[in-house]
Amino acid sequence: MTVCSVCNENEAKIHMTIEDDTQISMCETCHNLEMSLKLGRTFDKEIEAFTLPDAAGKYRHFYIEQLVLPIGVRLEAIESKGEGYRVAVGDELDTDLPSLYQKLVKKTKQTLSKQFLEKKTFPNGQSYVRIKDSELVAQIQSSGNSHGPLLVIDGKPFTWEEEGKMISSFEGFEIEMKMKESTDDEF
């Protein structure tokens, strides 16, 4: 873990190179404070966390990261368990922050409202996971190792090999893939 070079306490998540090629690493709080000073506006965090039920009725707890950028504000709801749901929204610097937080909660509810996988059992008792209704939405996340990225579906991480097993029953079908930025409104 890299420690913030400003407060020397929190985990640094923002890494930058400044004027004379000096590298600095900052935590969310110090970065947002620095941006507030440069922009002459405060960006107070509205809520720290929230909990919502998913389509199966399981409650999911999210903490919120707020990042102030030179071009706007980005909010991301990150499921507390680590590799799970991540939902993001963004807007201009002059955005109404309470409305942006409401938008994040609404988008998270929408994300949790549909399940794309279902667990089934073969006649011999062996269980398997299959794609429901021939539709799948996933988020690509880092696996933290050299085995490549993970696909997070219904809040659960899957390797590409595991996903390959799920789609093998669709042999001969066509597949359509569409990549989109996580803050896009379209779902």
C-alpha positions as CSV (number, residue, x, y, z in Angstrom):
1,M,0.0,0.0,0.0
2,T,1.3,3.4,-1.0
3,V,0.8,6.1,1.7
4,C,-0.4,9.6,0.9
5,S,2.6,11.9,0.6
6,V,0.5,14.8,2.0
7,C,-1.0,13.4,5.2
8,N,1.3,10.4,5.6
9,E,-1.7,8.4,6.9
10,N,-4.3,7.3,4.3
11,E,-3.8,5.0,1.4
12,A,-2.9,6.9,-1.8
13,K,-5.1,6.2,-4.7
14,I,-4.1,9.2,-6.9
15,H,-0.6,9.2,-8.4
16,M,0.6,12.3,-10.3
17,T,3.7,13.8,-11.8
18,I,3.9,17.5,-11.2
19,E,6.0,20.4,-12.6
20,D,9.6,19.2,-12.2
21,D,8.8,15.5,-12.8
22,T,8.2,15.0,-9.1
23,Q,6.0,12.1,-8.3
24,I,3.3,12.5,-5.6
25,S,0.7,10.2,-4.3
26,M,-2.4,11.4,-2.6
27,C,-5.4,10.0,-0.7
28,E,-8.9,10.9,-1.8
29,T,-9.3,13.5,1.0
30,C,-6.0,15.3,0.4
31,H,-6.6,15.3,-3.4
32,N,-10.1,16.7,-3.0
33,L,-8.9,19.4,-0.6
34,E,-6.1,20.4,-3.0
35,M,-8.6,20.6,-5.9
36,S,-11.0,22.6,-3.8
37,L,-8.3,25.1,-3.0
38,K,-7.3,25.4,-6.7
39,L,-10.8,25.7,-7.9
40,G,-12.0,28.0,-5.1
41,R,-15.0,25.8,-4.3
42,T,-15.7,23.3,-1.6
43,F,-17.0,19.8,-2.5
44,D,-18.3,18.4,0.7
45,K,-19.1,14.7,0.8
46,E,-22.8,14.2,1.1
47,I,-22.9,10.6,2.4
48,E,-20.1,8.1,3.2
49,A,-22.0,4.9,2.6
50,F,-25.3,3.2,1.9
51,T,-26.9,-0.2,1.8
52,L,-29.4,-1.5,-0.8
53,P,-31.0,-4.9,-1.6
54,D,-30.1,-6.7,-4.8
55,A,-32.6,-8.6,-7.0
56,A,-32.3,-11.7,-4.8
57,G,-33.0,-9.7,-1.6
58,K,-29.4,-9.8,-0.4
59,Y,-28.3,-6.5,1.2
60,R,-25.2,-5.0,-0.3
61,H,-23.2,-2.3,1.5
62,F,-21.4,0.4,-0.5
63,Y,-18.9,3.0,0.5
64,I,-18.5,6.1,-1.7
65,E,-15.4,7.6,-3.2
66,Q,-15.7,11.2,-4.3
67,L,-13.0,12.5,-6.7
68,V,-12.8,16.1,-7.8
69,L,-11.1,16.4,-11.1
70,P,-10.2,19.5,-13.2
71,I,-13.1,18.7,-15.5
72,G,-15.8,17.5,-13.1
73,V,-16.8,15.4,-10.1
74,R,-16.9,11.6,-10.1
75,L,-18.7,9.6,-7.5
76,E,-18.2,5.8,-7.2
77,A,-20.2,3.4,-5.0
78,I,-17.9,0.5,-4.2
79,E,-19.2,-2.7,-2.6
80,S,-17.5,-3.1,0.8
81,K,-16.6,-6.7,0.3
82,G,-13.9,-5.8,-2.2
83,E,-14.4,-7.6,-5.6
84,G,-18.0,-6.8,-6.2
85,Y,-20.3,-4.1,-7.6
86,R,-18.8,-0.8,-8.5
87,V,-21.2,1.9,-9.8
88,A,-20.1,5.4,-10.9
89,V,-21.6,8.7,-12.0
90,G,-19.9,12.0,-13.0
91,D,-20.8,15.5,-13.8
92,E,-19.5,19.0,-14.4
93,L,-17.7,21.0,-11.6
94,D,-20.7,23.2,-11.1
95,T,-23.0,20.2,-10.5
96,D,-25.4,20.1,-7.6
97,L,-23.7,17.5,-5.4
98,P,-26.8,16.3,-3.5
99,S,-28.4,15.6,-6.9
100,L,-25.3,13.8,-8.1
101,Y,-25.4,11.6,-4.9
102,Q,-29.1,10.9,-5.6
103,K,-28.2,9.9,-9.2
104,L,-25.6,7.5,-7.8
105,V,-28.0,5.8,-5.5
106,K,-30.6,5.6,-8.3
107,K,-28.1,4.1,-10.7
108,T,-26.9,1.6,-8.0
109,K,-30.6,0.5,-7.4
110,Q,-31.0,0.0,-11.2
111,T,-27.7,-2.0,-11.3
112,L,-28.8,-4.3,-8.4
113,S,-32.4,-4.7,-9.8
114,K,-31.5,-7.4,-12.4
115,Q,-29.6,-10.7,-12.0
116,F,-27.9,-12.1,-15.1
117,L,-26.8,-15.5,-13.6
118,E,-28.7,-18.3,-12.0
119,K,-27.5,-21.4,-10.1
120,K,-28.9,-24.7,-11.4
121,T,-28.3,-28.3,-10.5
122,F,-27.7,-31.2,-12.9
123,P,-29.7,-34.5,-12.3
124,N,-26.5,-36.0,-10.7
125,G,-26.5,-33.2,-8.0
126,Q,-23.6,-31.2,-9.4
127,S,-24.4,-27.5,-9.4
128,Y,-23.5,-25.0,-12.1
129,V,-24.0,-21.3,-13.0
130,R,-25.7,-20.3,-16.2
131,I,-26.6,-17.1,-18.0
132,K,-30.2,-16.2,-17.5
133,D,-32.4,-15.0,-20.4
134,S,-29.4,-15.0,-22.9
135,E,-28.3,-11.6,-21.6
136,L,-25.2,-10.6,-19.6
137,V,-23.8,-7.3,-18.2
138,A,-20.4,-7.4,-16.5
139,Q,-17.8,-5.0,-15.3
140,I,-14.1,-5.6,-16.0
141,Q,-11.9,-5.3,-12.9
142,S,-8.3,-6.0,-12.1
143,S,-7.6,-9.4,-10.5
144,G,-4.5,-8.1,-8.7
145,N,-2.4,-10.9,-10.2
146,S,-1.0,-12.0,-13.6
147,H,-4.0,-14.1,-14.6
148,G,-5.7,-11.2,-16.3
149,P,-8.8,-9.2,-15.5
150,L,-12.0,-10.5,-13.8
151,L,-15.6,-10.1,-15.0
152,V,-17.8,-9.0,-12.1
153,I,-21.4,-10.3,-12.8
154,D,-24.1,-9.9,-10.2
155,G,-21.5,-8.7,-7.7
156,K,-19.4,-11.8,-8.0
157,P,-16.0,-12.0,-9.7
158,F,-15.4,-14.6,-12.4
159,T,-12.3,-15.4,-14.4
160,W,-12.5,-15.5,-18.2
161,E,-12.2,-19.3,-17.9
162,E,-15.2,-19.5,-15.7
163,E,-17.1,-17.2,-18.0
164,G,-16.1,-19.4,-20.9
165,K,-17.8,-22.4,-19.2
166,M,-21.0,-20.3,-18.8
167,I,-21.2,-19.3,-22.5
168,S,-20.2,-22.8,-23.8
169,S,-23.9,-23.7,-24.0
170,F,-24.3,-20.9,-26.5
171,E,-21.9,-22.5,-29.1
172,G,-23.0,-21.4,-32.6
173,F,-24.7,-18.3,-31.3
174,E,-23.5,-14.8,-32.1
175,I,-22.3,-12.6,-29.3
176,E,-22.4,-8.8,-29.2
177,M,-20.0,-6.9,-26.9
178,K,-20.3,-3.2,-26.1
179,M,-17.8,-1.4,-23.9
180,K,-18.9,1.8,-22.1
181,E,-17.4,4.1,-19.6
182,S,-18.6,3.4,-16.1
183,T,-20.1,6.8,-15.6
184,D,-22.3,6.6,-18.7
185,D,-26.0,7.0,-17.9
186,E,-27.1,4.3,-20.4
187,F,-27.6,0.9,-18.9
